[in-house]
Amino acid sequence: MGIVNVTPDSFSDGGCYQSTQQAIAHAMSLIDEGVDILDIGGESTRPGSQSVSIDEELHRVIPVLEGLSGRNVAISVDTSKPEVMKQAINAGAFMINDVHALRNPGALDIVAQYRHVRVCLMHMQGIPVDMQSNPQYQDIVSEVKIFLQHRIDAAKLAGISQEQLIIDPGFGFGKTLQHNYKLLQQLDRLITLSVPILVGISRKSMLGGITGNSVDRRIHESIAAALLAIIKGAKIVRVHDVKATKDAIAIYSAMRHAV
């Protein structure tokens, strides 16, 4: 999954692809690199970020979606707003990637109307503006797993099938450095939830906290983290550097399938 942030304030590439033309050009370059899913976002969810209006988010996202119409690639929209979900799906989105795990009023009902759409339910403690203030857990892995199971149950109760569901443990969303690495270490405990696991670690501060590299110099640790997540059971990795990550996965796959 390649990242297309149509925002001025995302933590890594905020402002780089803010215009529709820039975002479409970046998406096309990711397609050339072999991306499987494009994840388009019109609102930053970095620590400390502020929400934007429905109209502003639609203004950022929908023209990019329409500009990519007909391309042979699945498109996900990263949003928590039910109205944005609805319009994005009607404009061709294959997937909704929701950091609030369909907890906003109306979100479950919107997705339940579309049997062909996949949805990713992510764990987050708090909300983006304050989630990194002082996150606390007794048992990070168990608590994340319980939360995700509850959201899976709520989605199914609303009429969303298990086959539509994906889960994301939410690295960096209300978690300390130690929380993040404990979660990565035991990511395979989430496999028993019986839905695909999506992991987004690319360029995050949990990587810079170990290597000391700035956000624009974290390609090596991002690839290492993506590969470790796959080894631990992730089926989708959300990344900035598509070709480099795919190349690393190809080497791992060749080793696994060697005869």
N, C-alpha and C positions, 0 to 999 in steps of 0.2 A: 504494500500500500504506500503510494507516494503522496507527499504532503503538498497541498496547494493552498497557502494562506493568503486570502484576499483581504488583508488587514494591515493597519499601520503600526501595530504594536505587539505582534507575536514575538516570543522570546528569541527566536533564532533569525528569522527572515522577515520580520515586520517591516512593511513598507517596500519590500523588494518587488512584490507582485500585486501592488495595491490597485492598479487599473485593470479593467477587464482584458485589455490587450496583453498586458504583461502576464496576467494570470494564465490566459489561454496559451501564450507562447511557452511559459514554464511547463504547463501541463503537456504540451506537445513534445517538449524535450524529455519529459519523464516517460511518455509513451515510446519515444525512440530508444530509451534506455531499457525498455521491457517491463514497465510497470504493469501489474495485474489489476489494481484498483487505484483510482484517484480519489483522494479525500479532500474535498473542497470546504474550507471554513471561512466564514465571514465575521467571526467574533473571536477575539483572543481569549483563551482560558489560562494564560500564564498566571503564576502567582501574583496577586495584587491587581489583576486586570478588572476593568469595569465592564458591565453589560452595555450592549448597544441596543437601539430600538429595533423593532421588527422590520420597519420600513428600511432602515439602513442596512440591516443584515440581508434582506431580500435584494436590495439595490446592488450589493456586493456579489452575491452568490448566483442569482438566477441568470444574469447575462453570461456568466462563465459557463454555467451548465448548458445554456442554449448554444453557446459558441462551440461546445464540444459535441453537440448532437451528431450522431452518425459515426462517431469514432468507435473503433472496435476495442472499447475498454469499459469496464464497470466503473460507475461513479458513485461515490459515497458523499454525503453532505454531513459535516460536523456541526450539529446544532442541537439546542435543547428547547427551542420554541416550537410549539405545535403548528402554528401558522406557517412557519418556515419549512417545517417537515412536509406539510401538505403540498405547498407550492413546489418544493424541490422534487417530490415524488412525481407530481403531475408534469414537471419539466424533464423527467427522465432519470431521476436518481434511483439507483438500484439498492441503496443502503442508507440508513440513518445511523450516524455515530454520535451517541448522546452521552456526554460526560455526567449528566444528571440521571442517567439510567431510566428515562421515561417517568420521572417523578413529578414533573411539572403538570399542573392540571390540564387534562385533555390530551396529553401526549400518548398515553396508552391507547386511547380511543382512535386517534388519528392513524397510528401504525396498524392497528387491528383491522382497518378498512382495506388494507392492501396486502393480499396474501403472498404476492411475489416479492415483497421487499424484505431485505434482511435488516436487522437492527442490532447494534452493539450497545450493551449495557455496561457502563463503567462504574467502578467504585471511586468515590471521592468523600473524604471527611471534610465537612464544611463547604464553603463555596469559594470560587477562585480568589475573591478579594481578600479573604482571611484564612484560607486553608493551610497556609504554611506558618501561621502564627505560633502555634504550640500543639502540633498533633500528638495525640495520646492513644495508646493501645495497650491492652493486657497481653494479647496474642495476635499480632498483626495478620498472620496468615489465616487463622481460624475466623477472625472477625470479618476479613474481606470475603472469605468463602461463604460465611453465613449471610452477609449482605447480598452477595450475588445470587445465592439460592433464593432468597426472598424476592428479589427482582425478577428472577426467572419465573417463580410461582405467580407473581402479580401479572406478568406479561401473558402467561398461559391462561390465567383466569379471565383476562380481558379478551381472549380469543386469538392471541398471537401463538402460532405453532412453535414447538421446540426447534423445528428445522429452520425457522427464521432467525433464531437467536445466536448471538455471539457475545462473549464476555471479555472484559478488559479489567485487570486488577488495578489500573490507575496509578502507574508509577509517577511519583512526583505530585500527586494530587492529595494533599493532606498527609504527607509522610516525610519522616526525617531520612537522612542518608542511610542510617542503620535499618530503618523500616524497609526502605527500597531494596536493599541487598538481601535482607531476610526473605522478602517476598520473591525475589528472583531465585534465590537458593531453593525455595520450596514451591516454585510455580507449579510443579507437576501435581501437587495436592489438589489443584483446581480441575484436573482432568476428570475426576469423578462426577463433576457437575454435568457432564455429557453434552456440552456444547463447545464449539471451537473457541480457542483462546486467542485474543488479539493483544499484542504488546506494543506499546509506544514508549521507547526509551531514547530514541535518536536525539543526540546532542544535548540531552538534559543535564541539569546541574548535578545529579547523582554521579554522572561520569566525570564532570569537571572537578567534583569534590575529591575524586581519587587521583586524577592525573594532573590537575592544576591547569589544564588547557582552557582557553577562552572558548566561548560558544561556537565561534567560527572555525575552531581548530580541533574539533572532536570527532573527526571521521573515523579514526582507527578504533577508538573505544566504542563508538556507536555500532560499528560492524561487529566487534567482539560481543557486545551486549545482545545484539539481534541474534547472533549465532547461538549464544548461550540460552537465550529464550526459546529458540527452536528446539534445541537439545532437550530442554525442560518441558516441551509440550506445546509451545505456541504454534498455531497454524497460520497466523497472519502477523507480519511485523510492519509497523507504520514507521516509515523512514524518510529522511531528506535525501539520502544518497542512494538512489535506486540501483544503478549499475554496479557500484562497488559492493553493495549488500548481496545482490543476485550472484555476483561472481564468487563471493565467499560461500554462499549457500550451495552453489554448484560443486565446489570442492568437497564440502561436507557430504553432499548427496552421493558424489562419486565414491567416496570412502565407504559410506554405508552400504552401497549396492555392489561393491567390488566382489568378484567371484574368483 
